[in-house]
Amino acid sequence: MGAPETSELQAFVAVVEGGSISGASRELSVPRATVSRRLALLEERLGVRLLHRTTRKMRLTDAGVEFYRHAREIVLAVDAARAAVRQGDGEPRGLLRVSVPPTDVRFREVLCAFAERYPEVEIELIVSTRHEDLIARGIDVAWRAAADLDPGLIARGMRTLELIAVASPAYLEAHGCPRTVDELDAHACLLGFEGGERPETHWPLRDGGRVRVRGRLVTNELMLVRDAVLRGLGIAMLPALTIQQALDDGRLVPVLPELVGGQAKIALVFPDRKLLEPAVRAFIEFMAERFDELLDDSARPGT
């Protein structure tokens, strides 16, 4: 029957992202019957089932999961091409979906500055500690920090963060300073979440290994961990940039610095696409230019 038509791919992507034929019908502004017909034609052309349909919901088959990743890229490229034709002036406009972890005042100020500069861009900001699947969630760009960034994503403004274990002098005076990594097991550790999803159970070692730790406080809010360690509640593993001022003035001191610690990467990441919509490109450039400003701990309120 030939290659799938763009309208069929659009219907399939809209159903997946909308969760139903009704949702796709509203998104595409076409009747439900039209969406159903396009889905049926697409599956007939491909000779494979893409969706399991029930009276209550739809679920992607294994083939559907794989096909969706490619179909969405095609639909995005078509939309971007149409946008480029419509806006020959190259002015950024339209919907921009961004995922970021909980932010501080400076990030919010920079985001508002971007909104002021590009008034025709509609911003949908998703604040989450989870490492969202950008393609599956339809997210254009994300602020991501991790030991390793996801393959298949392009990174801009890449920086390497030094991770160090720290405690307050008051905590160490009351509980003693560990002299070996094994002694960490007897201390109250303040832990984050791995990938924003699972509570930490280990910290990295300088030699490439890991040491098991127990948490008195476990949270996916990085600044809460920082506040807790400053108040003497335990030992924490934190990016040096978030506590540099506290290290400089002695409110925090390193713990086992030669043995415990590691590195993480922080960057703006986005799916690998040859054609970026003007709004996405403008946001990436705008934020990348201000990356060092956003990471500067000396300007962070409350440090």
C-alpha positions, 0 to 999 in steps of 0.5 A: 500500500506504499509508505505511510502518509504524514496524516497517519503518522500525525494521528498515531503520535497524537493518540499516543501522546493524548492517550486516546482517540478522543484526545487525538481528535481534539488535538488534530481538530478532526473527527474521531472516525477520521483518527481511527481510520488513519490508525487502521490504514497505518497498521495495514500499510506496516503490516503490524499492530501498533496499539492494543485497544480496549474499551478503557485505554490504549497501550503500545505494542513493542512494535508501537513503542519502537515505531513511535520514536521514529514517527514522532521525529518525522512529525516534529520535523514536518511541523518544524518545516511548516513553522519555518515556512510560516515564519520566514522572519525566523522569529521564535514563536509557538509552544516550548516544553522545558523540564527542569529540577526545582529551581532557585531565584536566578533561574527563574529570573533568567527564564522570565528574561527569556519570556520577555525577550520572546513574547510569542513563545508559549512556555510550558515548564515542567519542574521535576527531579525525575529524568523525564524521557524527552521524546516520550513526553514531548519535551523540547529541552531539559536541564539535566545533572547526572553521572552520565547523560542519556545517549541519543541526547545533544548537550549544550553548556556542559560542565563537570561538577565535583561531588564531595562529602561534607559535614558541619564542624558541630556535627563532627565535634559531636559524632566524630570524624570518620577516618575510613570509608567503612566508618561512614556506616555508623554516621547519619548520612543525608541522601538524595535520589539516583536519577531523581527516582530511587533513594541513594544507597551508595556514594562514589569513591575516588578509586572508582568503587562505591561505599554503602551509606545509610540515610537519616534523611532522604529527599529529592530536594538538593537544597534541603540536603544542603540546608540539613548538612549546614544545620549539623544533621549529618554528612552529605554528598553535594556538588561543590558549587552548591556549597563553595561559600560555606566551605570557604567560610568554614561552615562546612568541611570536607569528609574523607576528601581523598577517598570519597567523592566523584563527578557529575555532568550538568548540561542543557539536553535535547533530542538529536534533531537536524531541524530545531524549531526557532523557539527551541534554538533560541531557548538553548542559546539564551540559557547556554550563554548564561550557564556560568551565571546560573551555576555561580554559587557566590550569587546564590541567595542564602549561601 
